[in-house]
Amino acid sequence: MNTITPILDFDSKKPLYLQLYNYIKTEITSGRLEADSRLPSLRALASSLKISVTTIELAYNQLAVEGYITGREKSGYYVNENADYSSVTSYTSPGINSLSGKATEKPRYYTDPTLFDFVKWKKCLNHAINEYSDLLAYEASVQGEKFLRQEISHYLYMTRGVVCLPDQIVIAAGTQSIINLACSFLSAMELDNIAYEDPGYLPSVNIFKDRGFRTIPVSISDSGASLYDIEKASPSVICVSPSIQFPMGTVMPIGKRYSLLKYAAANGCIIIEDDYASELRYFGRPVPPLKSLDSSAGVLYLGSFSSVLFPSIKISYMVLPEVMMPYAGTVMKNYSQTCSKTEQLALATYMEKGLLHTHVKKLRKLYSQKIKAAEDAIEEHFGDKISILSGQSGLNMLLKINVAADSDSLSAAAEKTGINMVPLTRFKTNKKDEDNNLLIFYYSGIPLDSIPSALKKLAEEWNL
């Protein structure tokens, strides 16, 4: 068992569990804590550091979520066998110049209508109209309003550890518009084959196909996209969602992230990282995105505000890797901005005032309560007939029905009760019989107090 001797600052504003987490992570990535070495027990480390067992547990849980360590039953925590961290270092901001979007669509989020404060949003809209009326008389910047790009740059650094310049950011009206624009950049770079997650966000896949790219499906395991499938496909572009895989909900471990980055760098691949709902992690800290770990500047990072604000806002963005900047600048001369300038300025104001940060905190608290309520109700009304396969992040749970049943019929019956449940097979191109008992449950739109009764009604409707 290894000795852990961090120097903790009890006067720091940084929580003790984060200090311990950072210390152990550094020990692992530097090689000082070797693979398969055993960590001190929760109680032993708490006793030696004179801090609570809960603090140790929080740090260990975050390390386990990110794949640095693993828990073994009745044995303790051990360091995972990680990738070669020495070949991939932290990302630094490049010195670059400014540049001169039913069965095959992602279900619309049934977000809680009581959660978003539209009064505050209206004030931000009014502020944009009153304070920036001179700007509203002109067309929006093709790249996106600089005010918003500055706020996004700051937000990504503070919340995701992504270091980027506002000039690297491009804004468009929704994920599909962003994907379409990214396709133009990739075509200009003469990259023509894309490996994508299956199951995954099929509208993106359809856009790739419509734009003439050769698409290769990659299977999903408990640790995210299969590296074996990716290497076998030899793609020039790899499209993944490592922080919250849609719709499986898996999180790619940190070691696998480094391995993916190392493969992409060695083979000249562009990675499209869809971080669509990174804020929506309710237990532990969000896992660092590939973009924050990338030293080869080959990750195209995608983000959106629809998941955390409201679906109709349709503001998405991408952070360009350095290698793509010259091509993007040339291509965008032929386009115009698809996103409302007024909404861009309102959102920038909303972010500048700290309202987005406050809203996300409220959202996490409420949705973590909803997850607990849904888990309890499923156990009470369905017992071992349903297994919850994922539900620690995002806006949905993946459910496995443990009795003979047809997922399409169950989905239709759920809709009658007002519950949104979608068969997993609707998001797969490579359909298999064993997927027919998997359903995606969108608990997010059900009021917290109504979740128990809603699932009780569903159990009666299904009559399993």
Phi and psi in degrees as a GROMACS rama.xvg file:
@    title "Ramachandran Plot"
@    xaxis  label "Phi"
@    yaxis  label "Psi"
@TYPE xy
-84.5286  147.793  ASN-2
-86.9885  133.284  THR-3
-116.934  118.447  ILE-4
-129.722  64.8314  THR-5
-72.7154  153.853  PRO-6
-99.7692  108.806  ILE-7
-96.7741  136.18  LEU-8
-99.1354  102.133  ASP-9
-73.8895  -11.6614  PHE-10
-96.1037  -5.97462  ASP-11
-73.2385  150.925  SER-12
-74.328  -17.9064  LYS-13
-74.4574  126.466  LYS-14
-54.8749  148.821  PRO-15
-61.3607  -36.6866  LEU-16
-66.0393  -31.79  TYR-17
-71.8391  -37.7456  LEU-18
-61.5723  -43.8423  GLN-19
-67.1246  -42.1984  LEU-20
-57.4356  -48.6396  TYR-21
-63.0481  -39.1865  ASN-22
-63.0063  -49.6762  TYR-23
-66.2425  -39.3634  ILE-24
-59.8006  -43.1613  LYS-25
-65.0796  -39.9893  THR-26
-61.9874  -36.7484  GLU-27
-73.2737  -49.5378  ILE-28
-67.7294  -25.2653  THR-29
-82.5507  -12.9284  SER-30
92.1795  -2.7491  GLY-31
-70.2479  -29.8164  ARG-32
-102.197  111.048  LEU-33
-82.4134  159.133  GLU-34
-57.2245  139.796  ALA-35
72.314  7.41737  ASP-36
-80.778  146.357  SER-37
-89.1478  136.191  ARG-38
-88.2096  158.04  LEU-39
-60.3729  151.984  PRO-40
-66.9122  162.436  SER-41
-56.3016  -48.0377  LEU-42
-70.1306  -38.3662  ARG-43
-65.2125  -43.5979  ALA-44
-70.606  -37.2125  LEU-45
-61.8139  -39.8381  ALA-46
-67.4368  -44.1734  SER-47
-70.2334  -32.2808  SER-48
-93.0356  -7.30488  LEU-49
60.004  43.6281  LYS-50
-131.693  173.514  ILE-51
-76.4225  155.545  SER-52
-62.7001  -34.7276  VAL-53
-60.7402  -39.9632  THR-54
-62.4774  -44.3645  THR-55
-62.6345  -43.0024  ILE-56
-63.3619  -40.2578  GLU-57
-61.8737  -43.5079  LEU-58
-65.1467  -45.5395  ALA-59
-63.756  -40.6524  TYR-60
-62.8891  -41.4535  ASN-61
-65.9362  -40.5394  GLN-62
-63.6339  -36.2952  LEU-63
-70.3318  -41.1701  ALA-64
-58.6922  -40.8067  VAL-65
-82.4932  -6.03401  GLU-66
91.0005  9.00579  GLY-67
-74.5401  -36.8733  TYR-68
-132.242  167.439  ILE-69
-140.066  145.704  THR-70
-94.5019  133.857  GLY-71
-114.177  130.73  ARG-72
-55.9362  128.34  GLU-73
60.7123  18.9296  LYS-74
-130.545  -32.3044  SER-75
118.32  -160.728  GLY-76
-107.078  139.555  TYR-77
-130.729  150.619  TYR-78
-72.7041  130.662  VAL-79
-72.6625  159.377  ASN-80
-79.2346  109.777  GLU-81
-100.619  169.511  ASN-82
-72.8657  175.868  ALA-83
-77.2921  98.1726  ASP-84
-70.1487  -20.7048  TYR-85
-65.703  -22.4953  SER-86
-88.4154  -9.05254  SER-87
-133.535  115.542  VAL-88
-110.287  177.346  THR-89
-62.591  146.985  SER-90
-74.6215  137.344  TYR-91
-119.87  149.513  THR-92
-65.1578  125.044  SER-93
-78.8385  153.203  PRO-94
-86.8357  100.42  GLY-95
-134.795  161.862  ILE-96
-96.523  162.419  ASN-97
-69.6866  154.021  SER-98
-76.2831  120.967  LEU-99
-93.5209  -25.3918  ALA-103
-112.272  13.3768  THR-104
-120.059  150.129  GLU-105
-64.0087  128.537  LYS-106
-58.5794  141.183  PRO-107
-65.6006  133.761  ARG-108
-64.0459  126.116  TYR-109
-87.947  71.7966  TYR-110
-71.8491  155.361  THR-111
-67.6653  117.698  ASP-112
-67.4615  -16.29  PRO-113
-88.7182  -6.7941  THR-114
-82.6637  -43.9863  LEU-115
-85.7522  133.634  PHE-116
-89.9704  94.5611  ASP-117
-72.554  -17.4504  PHE-118
-65.1291  -44.0497  VAL-119
-67.0745  -37.7101  LYS-120
-65.0752  -39.4665  TRP-121
-62.8014  -38.1132  LYS-122
-63.9858  -36.9469  LYS-123
-69.2446  -37.4087  CYS-124
-63.4204  -45.174  LEU-125
-62.3901  -39.6104  ASN-126
-61.6811  -42.6461  HIS-127
-61.7961  -41.0832  ALA-128
-70.1624  -41.1973  ILE-129
-76.5519  -39.5811  ASN-130
-91.241  -22.635  GLU-131
-122.257  30.379  TYR-132
-60.7521  -31.2576  SER-133
-65.2048  -35.6103  ASP-134
-73.7029  -31.752  LEU-135
-70.8773  -12.394  LEU-136
-79.0438  -6.70581  ALA-137
-123.115  159.18  TYR-138
-60.3212  152.029  GLU-139
-71.2207  152.028  ALA-140
-60.0432  137.302  SER-141
-61.4781  -28.1282  VAL-142
-85.8815  -19.4056  GLN-143
115.602  152.883  GLY-144
-63.1013  133.34  GLU-145
-60.5301  -36.9749  LYS-146
-55.9704  -46.265  PHE-147
-70.673  -39.4923  LEU-148
-63.4544  -35.7131  ARG-149
-65.1066  -43.141  GLN-150
-66.9143  -39.3571  GLU-151
-64.5343  -42.4691  ILE-152
-57.8547  -46.3887  SER-153
-65.6044  -43.4463  HIS-154
-61.8471  -43.9556  TYR-155
-64.7655  -37.624  LEU-156
-66.6409  -43.1075  TYR-157
-73.7867  -34.4451  MET-158
-104.157  -25.7791  THR-159
-125.18  -1.71077  ARG-160
70.3996  18.0837  GLY-161
-90.566  121.55  VAL-162
-98.0963  116.228  VAL-163
-152.549  155.997  CYS-164
-88.3782  150.183  LEU-165
-53.9855  -29.5372  PRO-166
-71.6957  -13.0185  ASP-167
-84.5683  -11.8726  GLN-168
-95.0802  135.377  ILE-169
-124.499  134.935  VAL-170
-112.436  144.639  ILE-171
-150.734  170.679  ALA-172
-85.1701  80.7565  ALA-173
97.5309  163.667  GLY-174
-61.2126  -41.4203  THR-175
-67.5521  -34.4345  GLN-176
-66.1976  -40.719  SER-177
-63.7104  -43.8605  ILE-178
-62.9529  -42.8051  ILE-179
-60.1703  -42.9594  ASN-180
-66.3679  -41.0479  LEU-181
-61.2053  -37.2486  ALA-182
-60.3548  -38.4805  CYS-183
-63.9242  -39.4144  SER-184
-65.8281  -44.0876  PHE-185
-64.2962  -39.4019  LEU-186
-63.1265  -40.0507  SER-187
-63.5641  -28.8297  ALA-188
-85.4703  -0.630995  MET-189
62.2229  38.3463  GLU-190
-100.679  125.873  LEU-191
-129.358  -2.09285  ASP-192
-130.29  131.676  ASN-193
-122.998  126.551  ILE-194
-89.7281  129.074  ALA-195
-130.005  157.099  TYR-196
-75.5128  136.433  GLU-197
-133.792  108.563  ASP-198
-76.0739  160.379  PRO-199
-169.013  -163.985  GLY-200
-83.2604  95.2975  TYR-201
-65.0867  -30.145  LEU-202
-56.5274  -37.843  PRO-203
-63.819  -44.5953  SER-204
-60.5906  -42.3021  VAL-205
-63.5789  -36.9364  ASN-206
-65.5079  -44.4903  ILE-207
-56.1208  -44.9403  PHE-208
-65.1199  -45.1101  LYS-209
-63.4092  -29.0974  ASP-210
-86.5003  4.3373  ARG-211
91.7513  9.61271  GLY-212
-79.3798  147.221  PHE-213
-83.2496  124.872  ARG-214
-110.063  135.521  THR-215
-125.286  119.633  ILE-216
-71.7494  143.205  PRO-217
-122.303  129.245  VAL-218
-72.2262  159.289  SER-219
-115.896  130.528  ILE-220
-113.099  -170.958  SER-221
-64.7265  -15.5724  ASP-222
-111.29  19.8571  SER-223
95.3866  -157.935  GLY-224
-59.8386  141.182  ALA-225
-74.5061  118.457  SER-226
-66.8627  -32.3992  LEU-227
-62.0066  -45.9278  TYR-228
-63.4374  -38.7741  ASP-229
-65.0196  -47.1351  ILE-230
-64.3028  -37.3188  GLU-231
-65.007  -35.6716  LYS-232
-75.9006  -24.1415  ALA-233
48.1671  56.3712  SER-234
-80.7743  163.014  PRO-235
-94.7092  -17.5911  SER-236
-134.543  136.558  VAL-237
-121.809  118.068  ILE-238
-106.131  114.371  CYS-239
-137.978  160.336  VAL-240
-128.758  80.268  SER-241
-72.4612  -26.1665  PRO-242
-79.2428  -42.7011  SER-243
-143.07  100.283  ILE-244
-72.9032  127.816  GLN-245
-97.408  129.599  PHE-246
-104.112  8.76124  PRO-247
-74.9117  -24.5169  MET-248
79.1239  10.3764  GLY-249
-76.4718  155.882  THR-250
-117.396  126.934  VAL-251
-75.4551  123.279  MET-252
-62.1218  157.229  PRO-253
-62.4719  -39.1725  ILE-254
-61.9942  -39.9372  GLY-255
-68.5781  -32.3405  LYS-256
-63.7202  -44.2142  ARG-257
-65.1092  -38.0356  TYR-258
-63.8801  -40.3953  SER-259
-64.8945  -44.1989  LEU-260
-62.5053  -40.7248  LEU-261
-64.4791  -42.3902  LYS-262
-62.9393  -45.9045  TYR-263
-62.2917  -42.2979  ALA-264
-64.8971  -40.2583  ALA-265
-70.1194  -26.8392  ALA-266
-110.643  9.05492  ASN-267
66.2118  32.5124  GLY-268
-90.8575  148.065  CYS-269
-93.4488  131.964  ILE-270
-102.373  124.212  ILE-271
-93.572  112.746  ILE-272
-102.63  109.793  GLU-273
-89.7765  104.861  ASP-274
-104.644  45.1867  ASP-275
-58.8676  -28.3488  TYR-276
-139.691  41.5041  ALA-277
-62.3597  -30.5237  SER-278
-69.3473  -20.8501  GLU-279
-89.7123  56.5805  LEU-280
-115.347  124.1  ARG-281
-103.922  -10.7728  TYR-282
-132.494  118.262  PHE-283
81.2635  -179.417  GLY-284
-85.8531  153.959  ARG-285
-59.6004  144.205  PRO-286
-77.3697  138.478  VAL-287
-57.838  133.873  PRO-288
-73.8439  162.955  PRO-289
-56.5477  -38.5171  LEU-290
-57.8058  -35.6931  LYS-291
-78.0994  -14.8392  SER-292
-101.403  -9.28727  LEU-293
-80.8683  124.064  ASP-294
-104.267  -13.8501  SER-295
-92.0802  -0.62961  SER-296
56.1627  47.3873  ALA-297
-121.123  16.7547  GLY-298
-106.662  124.238  VAL-299
-95.3209  111.424  LEU-300
-97.5733  127.786  TYR-301
-112.033  139.407  LEU-302
-143.289  164.058  GLY-303
-150.967  155.24  SER-304
-104.317  -2.79161  PHE-305
-64.1662  -35.5738  SER-306
-72.0243  -32.3986  SER-307
-99.287  -20.4873  VAL-308
-103.736  -90.0849  LEU-309
-153.652  148.36  PHE-310
-58.5171  -33.5278  PRO-311
-80.3088  -2.26566  SER-312
-68.9722  -34.5084  ILE-313
51.7771  51.8384  LYS-314
-121.125  114.178  ILE-315
-123.078  166.652  SER-316
-151.429  162.686  TYR-317
-135.971  149.787  MET-318
-107.747  116.579  VAL-319
-79.7555  139.175  LEU-320
-72.8096  156.269  PRO-321
-56.5424  -39.3324  GLU-322
-64.0403  -22.3383  VAL-323
-90.4407  -16.1029  MET-324
-55.2464  -48.3491  MET-325
-62.3125  -38.5721  PRO-326
-68.1979  -41.0459  TYR-327
-62.2792  -42.7278  ALA-328
-60.1258  -39.9001  GLY-329
-69.9072  -44.9443  THR-330
-65.6235  -42.1343  VAL-331
-70.2197  -12.0105  MET-332
-64.4539  -20.108  LYS-333
-95.8426  4.79384  ASN-334
-124.123  168.278  TYR-335
-127.023  162.974  SER-336
-70.083  134.484  GLN-337
-96.3012  -8.47949  THR-338
-103.701  139.431  CYS-339
-56.9846  126.96  SER-340
-64.1653  -37.9263  LYS-341
-60.5991  -45.9553  THR-342
-68.0892  -35.0996  GLU-343
-60.9849  -46.3524  GLN-344
-68.2254  -35.6771  LEU-345
-65.366  -42.865  ALA-346
-65.4952  -40.6442  LEU-347
-59.9525  -41.6255  ALA-348
-64.3514  -43.4546  THR-349
-57.5752  -42.0768  TYR-350
-72.7638  -41.7987  MET-351
-60.6355  -36.4538  GLU-352
-78.5741  -2.93962  LYS-353
81.4356  9.29845  GLY-354
-71.5214  -32.2203  LEU-355
-65.5107  -43.6526  LEU-356
-59.5349  -46.0821  HIS-357
-63.2896  -42.2003  THR-358
-64.1285  -42.4364  HIS-359
-63.5633  -37.9309  VAL-360
-61.8343  -43.5885  LYS-361
-62.5885  -42.2693  LYS-362
-62.1957  -46.044  LEU-363
-61.3526  -42.795  ARG-364
-63.2315  -47.0318  LYS-365
-65.6761  -46.0185  LEU-366
-71.1367  -28.7676  TYR-367
-66.2381  -35.3333  SER-368
-67.8783  -37.4539  GLN-369
-66.6792  -39.8142  LYS-370
-60.1811  -46.5682  ILE-371
-62.2625  -42.3627  LYS-372
-63.8082  -41.0251  ALA-373
-67.0944  -42.3611  ALA-374
-60.616  -45.2054  GLU-375
-63.866  -42.3145  ASP-376
-68.8714  -37.6469  ALA-377
-64.4485  -42.7758  ILE-378
-64.217  -39.5776  GLU-379
-70.1417  -43.8126  GLU-380
-96.5213  -17.9418  HIS-381
-120.885  -19.1725  PHE-382
56.563  -133.573  GLY-383
-83.0453  6.89804  ASP-384
-75.9159  -18.1851  LYS-385
-131.039  134.114  ILE-386
-112.686  136.498  SER-387
-91.3164  114.113  ILE-388
-89.9755  -28.233  LEU-389
-156.219  154.393  SER-390
168.751  25.8127  GLY-391
-94.1774  -4.00721  GLN-392
-159.895  172.833  SER-393
74.3945  -156.453  GLY-394
-121.501  15.9442  LEU-395
-147.897  163.204  ASN-396
-117.452  148.117  MET-397
-101.046  120.907  LEU-398
-111.882  140.676  LEU-399
-110.978  123.622  LYS-400
-87.8655  118.709  ILE-401
-92.9908  19.9208  ASN-402
-131.351  162.115  VAL-403
-63.0176  119.433  ALA-404
-163.199  158.054  ALA-405
-102.512  122.947  ASP-406
-64.2873  -33.1328  SER-407
-66.3119  -40.6193  ASP-408
-67.0569  -42.1322  SER-409
-63.888  -38.9598  LEU-410
-62.7867  -43.9932  SER-411
-64.2378  -39.7583  ALA-412
-67.7306  -38.5007  ALA-413
-63.7343  -38.2853  ALA-414
-61.6359  -33.5513  GLU-415
-62.9165  -29.664  LYS-416
-91.1211  0.128636  THR-417
88.7633  11.9751  GLY-418
-103.788  134.122  ILE-419
-92.0548  104.566  ASN-420
-128.808  127.974  MET-421
-121.081  132.218  VAL-422
-60.5433  136.274  PRO-423
-58.8887  -32.4856  LEU-424
-60.1145  -19.9813  THR-425
-71.0117  -10.1169  ARG-426
-115.462  18.2045  PHE-427
-120.423  140.988  LYS-428
-92.945  -29.4028  THR-429
-103.706  85.5651  ASN-430
-80.9992  139.65  LYS-431
-130.683  150.505  LYS-432
-60.5914  -34.0956  ASP-433
-69.4121  -9.79787  GLU-434
-87.2523  -7.50775  ASP-435
-68.6347  -13.247  ASN-436
-106.113  21.0439  ASN-437
-111.419  132.439  LEU-438
-130.403  142.006  LEU-439
-97.3825  118.882  ILE-440
-105.491  115.322  PHE-441
-91.8172  92.0711  TYR-442
-77.9072  -16.9361  TYR-443
-61.8051  -32.0002  SER-444
-85.9779  -4.69343  GLY-445
-88.2198  127.65  ILE-446
-54.9402  142.616  PRO-447
-51.954  -48.3989  LEU-448
-69.0536  -17.0876  ASP-449
-93.6987  -8.13523  SER-450
-61.4658  -47.031  ILE-451
-59.1717  -45.798  PRO-452
-70.4857  -34.3843  SER-453
-63.8846  -43.4152  ALA-454
-74.0776  -29.2665  LEU-455
-64.882  -43.2974  LYS-456
-63.5577  -37.4456  LYS-457
-65.1054  -41.0037  LEU-458
-61.7867  -37.444  ALA-459
-69.3574  -38.6368  GLU-460
-67.9527  -41.324  GLU-461
-74.3566  -36.5393  TRP-462
53.4637  46.5888  ASN-463
